[in-house]
């Protein structure tokens, strides 16, 4: 079957930003102007196509990433609209993993905000080329110049504006394209058409200044432009466009556009830029992975004749077809009804149906090919991060980073009849969301759910009721503390059991030390020499270590940031078994913790407070009382901006507090930043409280 669009004409892009920057509003306009939808959906009315969940429509925010496809010029654009709220950062993470480019939105008034920095770092992690769009240029104090300055200073990006706004506030009428030297004037309220005019005389100086800055920043990245810049020559338009595309793809330059999505201004030039500057799958180069048979790196060509290879980046439940596995196809083709190999799980699965997604609507197709983003029906074992391929040409692609939860709650069903349903429902939700965890406490009989924030867990509880018909009760939110060691130890674990007949024997020696890089979790490495332990028992030692790491020795919290190396051990020809070595690994790890000067760690939030000047002293004083460390004080329009690091434990229900302190005139946002040691006197109280809970089942 002949392709409708060549690989070079495919654009896989994401819309990413801080909450309320206008991501979904922008996506809705894209769908309308490309002819995908016949009317513009509005977030505030609950009619946005991409916000299809009931919870999204009720709250006016995006909760889950949503896929769609539209067409512009001669390109097919696959779009993933992502949430901006920090609680749903996993949706941004898994989307960026499979995208070739991104459009980063900024509020023209607020510029670079905390979650802007987070999504930028996520895009950096996967080396995703990007464009920027400064939205809400119709608002008072909106400034593309100030936003570009913040992109330089706070994001460390080589960025330059390629448009100059025409008018401001209610008189924002369009923008000058400084590459084309044309004014795009929007007189149509619906924004479907706009006039192209010469640059107005009053903007000539601003346009020249913007051009000079564009040439200067592009010359930093591109040798060809640098030659023109050094010689003082004007860069030809077509050469300039090619240089921008080249350096965007190289992630060395970021062009910045502007508009007002809600007022229907600036979307068509942004779409032109997506087609002109963001990469196709082919531009991103060969996909790399590990051959599971040889443990060697391999590359796959980006074409349809190469063996099939794809990555599952999302799992969702559909009321009609059941489980949906969202997959990005990196090479080859896949047909409905065929068998594929899950190289991550070493399982064979059958694809019963292939669908293209438009938010929550499905279009059945018989075949997908290189560069496509689709959803597969029929897979039972495949989870987020798994590689799908052909068994005879197996490859495992790099998986993705899943953030650790920072908040926990106990949960129990309201009725006995809901008990069994609760467990099954929570299992399905953990399959969908890798940042949501469930743990059963054997001592207290409690089920503990953990997530990225209070809103995250509130949505989970709401979904349990609406989608699974499980009514539940939750306890007070608790901080997701962690434990770690502070010094290197050598620890021995022996498990010996004799009860007549065959016994049990397992013996291992572990070297345990703090990770050099925080956030690595618990890692296990085998450095045995001379066959001290048979190879088949080494995974059992690792399993024992990982099982023991789920509960630390101070207060029973998970252990993190420990490098574990298996350095010695012994075995018995008859009595050794996997169980014995698993027990030995667990014993060695637990004993090592007891001698490694363990400490309790707590999540620290990166917090930004926007407050009128007359209340700034009050807020700083309150922050200091909450163990906060002020990082910076700034000005934004006519308000003050306080940035600080503060322990999550100190700011539960802070919305009520800040409302009271500032007469409702301050706002704040926060995101998890890092884990840090809990002060000794507080750690002691936490340990004592945790011991009481485990002993008496208190909540």
C-alpha positions as CSV (number, residue, x, y, z in Angstrom):
1,X,0.0,0.0,0.0
2,X,1.5,3.3,-1.1
3,X,2.1,5.9,1.6
4,X,-0.2,9.0,1.6
5,X,2.6,11.0,3.2
6,X,6.3,10.3,2.9
7,X,8.3,10.1,6.2
8,X,9.8,13.5,5.4
9,X,6.4,15.0,5.5
10,X,5.4,13.7,9.0
11,X,5.7,15.9,12.1
12,X,5.2,14.3,15.5
13,X,4.9,17.2,17.9
14,X,3.8,17.9,21.5
15,X,2.3,21.1,23.0
16,X,4.0,21.6,26.4
17,X,3.9,24.4,29.0
18,X,3.1,25.6,32.5
19,X,-0.5,25.2,33.5
20,X,-2.9,27.9,32.0
21,X,-0.4,29.0,29.3
22,X,-3.0,28.0,26.7
23,X,-1.9,24.6,25.4
24,X,-5.3,23.1,24.9
25,X,-6.8,26.4,23.6
26,X,-4.0,26.5,21.1
27,X,-4.5,22.9,20.1
28,X,-8.2,23.5,19.6
29,X,-7.4,26.4,17.2
30,X,-5.0,24.1,15.3
31,X,-7.7,21.5,14.8
32,X,-10.2,24.2,13.6
33,X,-7.9,25.9,11.1
34,X,-6.6,22.6,9.7
35,X,-10.2,21.5,9.2
36,X,-10.0,18.6,11.7
37,X,-12.9,20.1,13.7
38,X,-15.8,22.2,12.4
39,X,-16.0,24.5,15.5
40,X,-13.6,25.8,18.1
41,X,-13.9,24.0,21.5
42,X,-13.3,26.1,24.6
43,X,-11.7,24.9,27.8
44,X,-13.7,27.2,30.0
45,X,-16.9,26.0,28.5
46,X,-16.0,22.3,28.9
47,X,-16.3,21.8,25.1
48,X,-12.6,21.3,24.2
49,X,-12.2,18.2,22.1
50,X,-8.8,17.3,23.6
51,X,-10.1,17.6,27.2
52,X,-12.5,14.7,26.9
53,X,-12.4,13.3,30.5
54,X,-15.2,14.4,32.7
55,X,-12.7,15.5,35.3
56,X,-11.0,17.7,32.8
57,X,-14.2,19.3,31.7
58,X,-15.3,20.0,35.3
59,X,-12.0,21.4,36.3
60,X,-11.0,23.2,33.1
61,X,-7.5,21.6,33.1
62,X,-5.8,18.9,31.1
63,X,-5.2,15.7,33.1
64,X,-4.1,13.1,30.5
65,X,-2.2,13.5,27.3
66,X,-4.4,13.3,24.2
67,X,-3.4,12.4,20.6
68,X,-4.8,13.6,17.3
69,X,-3.8,14.1,13.7
70,X,-4.3,17.0,11.4
71,X,-2.9,18.2,8.0
72,X,-1.3,21.5,7.0
73,X,0.3,22.4,3.7
74,X,1.7,19.1,2.6
75,X,2.5,17.7,6.0
76,X,0.7,15.2,8.3
77,X,1.0,16.5,11.9
78,X,0.5,14.1,14.8
79,X,-0.1,16.1,17.9
80,X,0.0,15.2,21.6
81,X,-1.6,17.8,23.9
82,X,-0.1,17.5,27.4
83,X,-1.1,18.6,30.9
84,X,0.5,21.6,32.5
85,X,-0.2,20.8,36.1
86,X,2.8,19.4,37.9
87,X,0.8,16.4,39.4
88,X,0.5,15.0,35.8
89,X,4.1,15.5,34.7
90,X,4.3,11.8,33.7
91,X,2.1,12.6,30.8
92,X,4.6,15.1,29.5
93,X,7.5,12.7,30.2
94,X,6.1,9.8,28.2
95,X,4.9,12.1,25.4
96,X,8.3,13.7,24.9
97,X,10.0,10.3,24.8
98,X,8.3,9.5,21.5
99,X,8.0,12.9,19.9
100,X,10.3,14.5,17.2
101,X,9.6,18.1,18.1
102,X,7.7,20.3,20.5
103,X,6.0,23.7,20.7
104,X,6.6,25.3,24.1
105,X,4.0,27.8,25.1
106,X,4.6,30.7,27.4
107,X,2.1,33.1,29.0
108,X,3.2,36.5,27.6
109,X,2.6,38.2,31.0
110,X,4.2,35.6,33.3
111,X,7.0,34.4,31.0
112,X,9.0,31.4,32.2
113,X,7.1,29.8,35.1
114,X,8.2,26.9,37.3
115,X,6.5,24.2,35.2
116,X,8.0,25.8,32.1
117,X,11.4,25.0,33.5
118,X,10.3,21.4,34.2
119,X,8.9,20.7,30.7
120,X,12.0,22.3,29.2
121,X,14.3,20.0,31.2
122,X,12.2,17.0,30.1
123,X,12.6,18.1,26.5
124,X,16.3,18.4,27.1
125,X,16.4,14.9,28.5
126,X,15.1,13.4,25.3
127,X,16.9,16.0,23.1
128,X,13.6,17.2,21.5
129,X,13.9,20.2,19.1
130,X,11.5,22.9,19.9
131,X,9.8,26.2,18.9
132,X,8.4,28.7,21.3
133,X,5.1,30.5,21.2
134,X,4.5,33.5,23.4
135,X,0.7,33.4,24.0
136,X,-1.7,35.9,25.5
137,X,-0.2,38.9,23.8
138,X,-3.5,40.7,24.2
139,X,-3.1,40.9,27.9
140,X,-1.7,43.9,29.8
141,X,2.0,43.8,30.4
142,X,2.5,40.9,27.9
143,X,6.0,41.0,26.4
144,X,7.8,38.8,23.9
145,X,11.0,40.6,24.6
146,X,10.9,40.0,28.3
147,X,9.9,36.3,27.7
148,X,12.8,35.8,25.3
149,X,15.1,37.3,27.9
150,X,13.8,34.8,30.6
151,X,14.3,31.9,28.1
152,X,17.9,32.9,27.9
153,X,18.5,33.4,31.6
154,X,16.3,30.7,33.2
155,X,16.3,28.0,30.5
156,X,19.8,28.6,29.1
157,X,18.5,28.4,25.6
158,X,19.8,30.1,22.5
159,X,16.5,31.7,21.4
160,X,15.5,34.7,19.3
161,X,12.2,36.2,18.3
162,X,11.2,35.7,14.6
163,X,8.1,37.9,15.0
164,X,7.4,41.3,16.4
165,X,3.9,42.0,17.8
166,X,1.7,44.6,16.2
167,X,-0.3,46.4,18.9
168,X,-0.8,45.5,22.5
169,X,-3.6,44.6,24.9
170,X,-7.0,45.0,23.3
171,X,-5.3,46.5,20.2
172,X,-3.1,43.5,19.5
173,X,-3.9,43.0,15.9
174,X,-1.2,40.7,14.5
175,X,2.6,40.3,14.1
176,X,5.4,41.1,11.7
177,X,7.3,38.1,10.3
178,X,10.9,39.4,10.3
179,X,12.0,36.7,7.9
180,X,9.4,37.4,5.3
181,X,9.3,41.2,6.1
182,X,5.5,41.0,6.2
183,X,2.8,42.1,8.6
184,X,0.0,39.5,9.3
185,X,-3.1,41.6,10.2
186,X,-6.0,39.8,11.9
187,X,-9.3,41.5,11.3
188,X,-11.5,38.4,11.2
189,X,-12.7,37.7,14.8
190,X,-12.7,33.9,14.0
191,X,-9.1,34.2,12.8
192,X,-9.6,32.0,9.7
193,X,-8.2,34.7,7.4
194,X,-5.7,37.4,7.8
195,X,-4.2,40.1,5.6
196,X,-0.6,40.2,4.5
197,X,0.8,43.8,4.4
198,X,4.1,45.6,4.2
199,X,5.8,46.4,7.5
200,X,4.3,49.6,9.0
201,X,6.7,52.5,9.3
202,X,6.2,52.7,13.1
203,X,7.6,49.2,13.5
204,X,10.6,49.6,11.3
205,X,13.0,50.2,14.2
206,X,11.7,47.3,16.3
207,X,11.9,45.0,13.3
208,X,15.5,46.0,12.6
209,X,16.5,45.4,16.2
210,X,14.7,42.0,16.2
211,X,16.5,41.0,13.0
212,X,19.9,42.0,14.4
213,X,19.3,39.8,17.5
214,X,18.0,36.9,15.3
215,X,21.2,37.0,13.1
216,X,23.4,37.3,16.2
217,X,21.9,34.3,18.0
218,X,21.6,32.2,14.9
219,X,25.3,33.0,14.0
220,X,26.3,31.6,17.4
221,X,25.0,28.2,16.2
222,X,25.4,28.2,12.4
223,X,28.8,28.7,10.6
224,X,27.2,29.8,7.3
225,X,25.2,32.6,9.0
226,X,28.3,33.5,11.0
227,X,30.1,34.2,7.8
228,X,27.5,36.6,6.7
229,X,27.4,38.2,10.2
230,X,31.1,38.7,10.3
231,X,31.2,40.3,6.9
232,X,28.2,42.5,7.8
233,X,26.1,41.2,4.9
234,X,22.4,40.5,5.0
235,X,21.5,36.8,5.1
236,X,19.4,35.7,2.1
237,X,15.9,34.7,3.1
238,X,16.0,31.1,1.9
239,X,19.4,30.6,3.4
240,X,18.1,32.0,6.7
241,X,15.2,29.5,6.7
242,X,17.5,26.6,6.0
243,X,19.8,27.7,8.8
244,X,17.0,28.0,11.3
245,X,15.7,24.5,10.4
246,X,19.2,23.0,10.5
247,X,19.9,24.4,14.0
248,X,16.4,23.7,15.4
249,X,16.9,20.1,14.5
250,X,20.4,20.2,16.1
251,X,18.8,21.7,19.2
252,X,21.2,24.7,19.0
253,X,18.6,27.4,18.3
254,X,15.0,28.1,19.3
255,X,12.8,30.5,17.2
256,X,10.2,32.4,19.2
257,X,6.7,33.2,17.8
258,X,3.9,35.2,19.3
259,X,0.1,35.4,19.2
260,X,-3.1,35.2,21.2
261,X,-4.8,31.8,20.8
262,X,-8.0,32.7,22.6
263,X,-8.4,35.7,20.3
264,X,-7.6,33.5,17.3
265,X,-4.4,35.3,16.3
266,X,-1.1,33.8,15.3
267,X,-1.9,30.1,14.8
268,X,-1.4,29.7,11.0
269,X,2.1,31.2,11.1
270,X,2.9,28.8,14.0
271,X,1.6,25.8,11.9
272,X,3.8,27.1,9.0
273,X,6.8,27.0,11.3
274,X,6.0,23.5,12.5
275,X,6.2,22.3,8.9
276,X,9.2,24.4,8.0
277,X,11.4,24.0,11.0
278,X,10.6,21.0,13.2
279,X,12.1,17.6,12.2
280,X,10.5,14.7,10.5
281,X,11.2,11.2,11.9
282,X,13.8,10.8,9.2
283,X,15.6,14.0,10.4
284,X,15.9,12.5,13.9
285,X,18.3,9.8,12.6
286,X,18.5,6.1,13.2
287,X,16.8,4.7,16.3
288,X,19.2,3.0,18.7
289,X,18.6,0.1,21.1
290,X,20.1,-3.1,22.5
291,X,19.9,-6.5,21.0
292,X,18.7,-8.7,23.8
293,X,20.6,-11.7,22.5
294,X,24.0,-10.0,22.3
295,X,23.6,-7.1,24.7
296,X,25.2,-4.9,22.0
297,X,23.9,-1.6,20.7
298,X,22.2,-1.7,17.3
299,X,20.6,0.9,15.0
300,X,17.5,0.7,12.9
301,X,17.0,2.5,9.7
302,X,14.0,4.9,9.6
303,X,12.1,3.4,6.7
304,X,9.2,1.0,6.1
305,X,11.4,-1.8,4.7
306,X,13.3,-2.1,8.0
307,X,12.0,-4.6,10.7
308,X,9.1,-3.3,12.7
309,X,10.1,-1.6,15.9
310,X,7.9,0.6,18.2
311,X,7.7,1.8,21.8
312,X,4.6,1.7,24.0
313,X,4.4,5.1,25.7
314,X,0.9,4.9,27.3
315,X,-1.7,2.4,28.4
316,X,-5.4,3.4,28.7
317,X,-8.7,1.7,29.3
318,X,-11.6,2.1,26.8
319,X,-15.1,1.1,27.8
320,X,-15.8,-0.5,24.4
321,X,-12.5,-2.1,23.2
322,X,-10.8,-2.6,26.6
323,X,-7.0,-2.0,26.9
324,X,-5.4,0.5,24.5
325,X,-1.6,0.5,24.1
326,X,-0.4,3.8,22.6
327,X,2.7,3.1,20.4
328,X,5.1,5.2,18.4
329,X,6.3,3.3,15.3
330,X,10.1,3.9,14.7
331,X,10.7,1.5,11.8
332,X,8.9,-0.9,9.6
333,X,5.2,-1.6,9.3
334,X,2.6,-3.4,11.4
335,X,-0.7,-4.9,10.2
336,X,-3.8,-5.6,12.2
337,X,-4.1,-9.3,13.2
338,X,-0.4,-9.9,13.3
339,X,1.8,-11.1,16.1
340,X,4.5,-8.9,17.6
341,X,7.2,-9.6,20.2
342,X,7.5,-7.7,23.4
343,X,11.3,-7.6,23.8
344,X,11.2,-6.1,27.2
345,X,9.0,-8.9,28.6
346,X,10.1,-11.6,26.1
347,X,6.4,-12.3,25.4
348,X,4.6,-12.7,22.1
349,X,1.4,-10.7,21.7
350,X,-1.3,-10.5,19.0
351,X,-2.6,-7.2,17.7
352,X,-6.4,-7.6,17.1
353,X,-7.0,-4.1,16.0
354,X,-5.1,-0.9,15.2
355,X,-6.7,2.5,15.7
356,X,-5.6,6.1,15.2
357,X,-6.8,8.4,18.1
358,X,-8.5,11.7,17.9
359,X,-8.8,12.5,21.7
360,X,-11.0,9.6,22.8
361,X,-12.4,8.8,19.4
362,X,-11.0,6.0,17.3
363,X,-10.4,5.5,13.6
364,X,-9.7,1.8,12.7
365,X,-6.9,1.2,10.2
366,X,-5.4,-1.9,8.8
367,X,-1.8,-0.9,8.9
368,X,0.6,1.6,10.4
369,X,4.1,2.5,9.3
370,X,7.3,4.3,10.2
371,X,6.6,7.6,12.0
372,X,3.0,6.8,12.9
373,X,1.5,7.2,16.4
374,X,-1.3,4.7,17.0
375,X,-3.1,2.6,19.6
376,X,-3.1,-1.2,19.6
377,X,-5.9,-3.4,20.9
378,X,-5.4,-6.9,22.1
379,X,-2.1,-6.6,24.0
380,X,-2.3,-8.1,27.5
381,X,1.3,-8.0,28.9
382,X,2.6,-4.8,27.4
383,X,3.2,-1.8,29.7
384,X,4.5,1.7,29.4
385,X,8.1,1.7,28.3
386,X,8.1,-1.7,26.6
387,X,9.6,-2.2,23.2
388,X,7.6,-4.0,20.5
389,X,9.3,-5.6,17.5
390,X,9.7,-8.7,15.4
391,X,11.0,-11.7,17.3
392,X,13.7,-12.6,14.7
393,X,15.0,-9.0,14.8
394,X,14.5,-8.2,18.4
395,X,15.7,-4.9,19.9
396,X,15.1,-3.1,23.2
397,X,14.8,0.7,23.0
398,X,15.7,2.9,25.9
399,X,12.7,3.2,28.3
400,X,11.7,6.4,30.0
401,X,12.1,8.1,33.3
402,X,9.2,7.8,35.8
403,X,9.1,10.3,38.7
404,X,8.8,9.0,42.2
405,X,5.6,9.9,44.1
406,X,5.8,12.6,46.8
407,X,2.5,12.1,48.6
408,X,0.6,9.1,50.0
409,X,-2.8,8.3,51.5
410,X,-4.5,5.2,52.9
411,X,-7.5,4.0,51.0
412,X,-10.3,1.6,51.9
413,X,-13.6,0.6,50.2
414,X,-16.8,1.9,51.8
415,X,-18.4,-1.5,51.6
416,X,-17.2,-5.1,51.8
417,X,-18.6,-5.7,48.3
418,X,-16.2,-3.1,47.0
419,X,-13.1,-4.8,48.5
420,X,-12.3,-7.1,45.6
421,X,-13.2,-4.5,43.0
422,X,-10.9,-2.0,44.7
423,X,-7.8,-4.1,44.2
424,X,-8.6,-4.9,40.6
425,X,-9.4,-1.2,39.8
426,X,-6.2,0.1,41.4
427,X,-4.2,-2.5,39.4
428,X,-5.7,-1.1,36.2
429,X,-4.9,2.5,37.2
430,X,-1.3,1.6,38.0
431,X,-1.0,0.0,34.6
432,X,-2.1,3.3,33.1
433,X,-0.1,5.6,35.2
434,X,3.5,4.7,36.2
435,X,3.7,7.7,38.6
436,X,0.8,6.2,40.7
437,X,1.9,3.5,43.1
438,X,-0.1,1.1,45.4
439,X,1.4,-0.7,48.4
440,X,-0.3,-3.0,50.9
441,X,1.0,-2.8,54.5
442,X,0.9,-6.3,55.9
443,X,1.2,-5.2,59.5
444,X,-1.6,-2.6,59.5
445,X,-3.8,-4.2,56.7
446,X,-3.9,-0.8,55.0
447,X,-3.7,-0.1,51.3
448,X,-1.5,2.9,50.6
449,X,-1.8,4.9,47.4
450,X,1.0,7.3,46.3
451,X,1.1,10.0,43.7
452,X,2.6,13.2,42.5
453,X,0.3,15.5,44.5
454,X,-3.1,15.9,46.2
455,X,-4.9,16.6,42.9
456,X,-3.4,13.5,41.4
457,X,-4.8,11.3,44.2
458,X,-8.1,13.2,44.1
459,X,-8.5,12.3,40.4
460,X,-7.7,8.7,41.1
461,X,-10.4,8.5,43.8
462,X,-12.9,10.2,41.5
463,X,-12.1,7.8,38.7
464,X,-12.5,4.8,41.0
465,X,-16.1,5.9,41.6
466,X,-17.0,7.0,38.1
467,X,-15.2,4.5,35.9
468,X,-15.1,1.4,38.2
469,X,-18.1,2.1,40.5
470,X,-15.9,1.7,43.6
471,X,-16.8,4.0,46.5
472,X,-13.8,4.6,48.8
473,X,-12.6,6.5,51.8
474,X,-9.1,8.0,52.1
475,X,-7.0,9.0,55.0
476,X,-5.1,12.3,55.5
477,X,-2.4,12.9,52.9
478,X,1.1,11.9,54.1
479,X,4.5,12.9,52.8
480,X,6.3,10.2,50.8
481,X,9.5,10.1,52.8
482,X,12.5,8.0,51.8
483,X,15.5,6.5,53.5
484,X,19.1,6.3,52.4
485,X,22.6,5.5,53.8
486,X,25.4,8.0,54.3
487,X,28.5,5.8,54.3
488,X,29.9,2.8,52.5
489,X,29.6,-0.7,54.2
490,X,30.3,-4.3,53.5
491,X,27.5,-6.5,54.5
492,X,27.1,-10.3,54.6
493,X,23.8,-12.2,54.3
494,X,23.5,-16.0,55.1
495,X,20.4,-18.1,54.9
496,X,20.9,-21.6,56.2
497,X,18.1,-24.0,57.0
498,X,18.2,-27.7,57.9
499,X,15.0,-29.6,58.6
500,X,15.8,-33.1,57.5
501,X,16.3,-33.9,53.9
502,X,17.4,-31.2,51.5
503,X,18.1,-27.9,53.3
504,X,18.5,-24.3,52.2
505,X,21.8,-22.5,51.8
506,X,22.5,-19.0,50.4
507,X,25.4,-16.7,51.2
508,X,26.3,-13.4,49.6
509,X,28.5,-10.4,50.4
510,X,27.4,-6.9,49.3
511,X,29.2,-3.6,49.1
512,X,26.7,-0.8,49.7
513,X,27.4,2.9,49.3
514,X,25.6,6.2,48.5
515,X,24.9,6.9,44.8
516,X,27.2,9.5,43.2
517,X,24.2,11.0,41.5
518,X,21.0,11.6,43.4
519,X,17.8,10.2,42.0
520,X,19.3,6.9,40.8
521,X,17.3,4.8,43.2
522,X,18.7,1.4,44.2
523,X,21.0,-0.1,41.6
524,X,22.6,-3.6,41.6
525,X,25.8,-4.7,40.0
526,X,27.5,-8.1,39.9
527,X,31.3,-8.0,40.3
528,X,31.8,-11.6,41.4
529,X,35.0,-13.4,40.5
530,X,35.8,-17.0,40.2
531,X,32.2,-18.4,40.2
532,X,31.7,-17.9,44.0
533,X,27.9,-18.0,43.2
534,X,26.5,-19.8,40.2
535,X,25.1,-17.3,37.6
536,X,21.6,-18.6,37.8
537,X,21.3,-17.5,41.5
538,X,22.5,-13.9,41.0
539,X,19.1,-12.6,39.9
540,X,17.7,-14.0,43.1
541,X,20.2,-12.0,45.2
542,X,19.1,-8.9,43.3
543,X,15.4,-9.7,43.9
544,X,16.1,-10.0,47.6
545,X,17.9,-6.7,47.7
546,X,15.1,-4.9,45.8
547,X,12.4,-6.5,48.0
548,X,14.2,-5.4,51.2
549,X,14.7,-1.9,49.7
550,X,10.9,-1.3,49.7
551,X,11.0,-0.8,53.5
552,X,13.8,0.9,55.4
553,X,15.0,0.5,59.0
554,X,14.2,4.0,60.3
555,X,10.5,4.3,59.7
556,X,9.6,1.7,57.0
557,X,9.9,4.1,54.1
558,X,11.4,3.0,50.7
559,X,15.2,3.1,50.4
560,X,16.7,5.2,47.7
561,X,20.0,6.2,46.2
562,X,22.0,3.1,47.2
563,X,24.6,1.5,44.9
564,X,24.7,-2.2,45.7
565,X,27.5,-4.4,44.4
566,X,27.7,-8.2,44.8
567,X,31.4,-8.9,45.6
568,X,31.5,-12.4,47.1
569,X,29.5,-15.4,48.4
570,X,29.3,-19.1,48.5
571,X,27.0,-21.9,47.7
572,X,26.2,-25.6,48.4
573,X,26.0,-28.1,45.6
574,X,22.7,-29.6,47.0
575,X,21.1,-27.1,49.3
576,X,21.4,-23.9,47.4
577,X,18.3,-22.5,45.7
578,X,16.9,-19.3,44.3
579,X,14.8,-18.8,47.5
580,X,17.9,-19.2,49.7
581,X,19.8,-16.6,47.7
582,X,16.9,-14.2,47.6
583,X,16.7,-14.5,51.4
584,X,20.5,-14.0,51.7
585,X,20.3,-10.8,49.5
586,X,17.5,-9.4,51.7
587,X,19.3,-10.2,54.9
588,X,22.6,-8.6,53.7
589,X,20.8,-5.5,52.5
590,X,18.8,-5.0,55.7
591,X,21.9,-5.6,57.9
592,X,24.0,-3.2,55.8
593,X,21.4,-0.4,56.4
594,X,21.7,-0.9,60.2
595,X,25.5,-0.1,60.0
596,X,25.4,2.6,57.3
597,X,24.2,5.6,59.3
598,X,20.9,5.9,57.5
599,X,19.0,9.2,57.3
600,X,15.4,10.1,56.5
601,X,14.8,12.1,53.3
602,X,11.9,14.4,52.4
603,X,10.6,15.9,49.2
604,X,11.5,19.6,48.7
605,X,9.3,21.7,46.5
606,X,10.4,24.4,44.1
607,X,7.8,27.1,44.9
608,X,6.9,30.4,43.2
609,X,4.7,32.9,45.0
610,X,3.3,35.9,43.1
611,X,2.3,38.5,45.7
612,X,1.5,42.3,45.9
613,X,4.4,44.2,47.3
614,X,2.6,45.1,50.5
615,X,2.3,41.5,51.5
616,X,5.8,40.4,50.5
617,X,7.3,40.7,54.0
618,X,4.4,38.7,55.4
619,X,4.9,35.8,53.0
620,X,8.7,35.8,53.4
621,X,8.2,35.5,57.2
622,X,5.7,32.7,56.8
623,X,8.0,30.9,54.4
624,X,10.9,31.1,56.9
625,X,8.7,29.6,59.6
626,X,8.1,26.7,57.3
627,X,11.8,25.8,56.8
628,X,11.9,27.4,53.4
629,X,15.1,28.7,51.7
630,X,14.5,31.8,49.6
631,X,16.2,31.4,46.2
632,X,15.3,34.7,44.6
633,X,13.1,37.8,44.8
634,X,11.9,39.3,41.5
635,X,9.5,41.7,39.9
636,X,6.8,40.8,37.3
637,X,4.7,43.7,36.1
638,X,3.3,45.3,39.3
639,X,3.8,42.3,41.6
640,X,6.6,40.6,43.4
641,X,7.8,37.1,42.7
642,X,9.3,35.0,45.5
643,X,11.0,31.7,44.5
644,X,12.0,29.3,47.3
645,X,12.6,25.7,48.2
646,X,10.3,24.4,50.9
647,X,9.6,20.9,52.4
648,X,6.3,19.5,51.1
649,X,5.4,18.5,54.7
650,X,5.3,22.3,55.6
651,X,2.8,23.4,52.9
652,X,-0.1,21.0,53.0
653,X,-3.3,23.0,52.5
654,X,-1.3,26.2,51.8
655,X,-3.9,27.6,49.5
656,X,-6.1,28.4,52.6
657,X,-3.1,30.0,54.5
658,X,-2.0,32.2,51.6
659,X,-5.5,33.4,51.0
660,X,-5.8,34.4,54.6
661,X,-2.4,36.1,54.7
662,X,-2.9,38.2,51.6
663,X,-6.6,38.8,51.5
664,X,-6.8,36.4,48.5
665,X,-4.5,38.5,46.4
666,X,-1.5,36.1,46.1
667,X,-1.1,32.9,44.0
668,X,1.5,30.2,44.1
669,X,2.6,27.2,42.2
670,X,5.1,24.4,43.1
671,X,6.7,21.3,41.8
672,X,8.9,18.5,43.2
673,X,12.5,19.5,43.0
674,X,14.7,17.1,45.0
675,X,14.9,15.1,48.2
676,X,16.9,16.4,51.2
677,X,17.8,15.1,54.7
678,X,15.1,15.7,57.3
679,X,16.4,17.6,60.4
680,X,17.2,15.2,63.3
681,X,14.5,16.3,65.7
682,X,11.8,16.1,63.0
683,X,13.1,12.7,61.8
684,X,12.9,11.3,65.3
685,X,9.2,12.3,65.5
686,X,8.5,10.8,62.1
687,X,10.1,7.5,63.1
688,X,8.2,7.4,66.4
689,X,4.9,8.2,64.7
690,X,5.6,5.5,62.0
691,X,6.4,2.9,64.7
692,X,3.1,3.7,66.4
693,X,1.2,3.3,63.2
694,X,2.8,-0.1,62.5
695,X,2.3,-1.3,66.0
696,X,-1.3,-0.2,66.5
697,X,-2.6,0.4,63.0
698,X,-3.2,4.1,63.6
699,X,-3.8,6.5,60.7
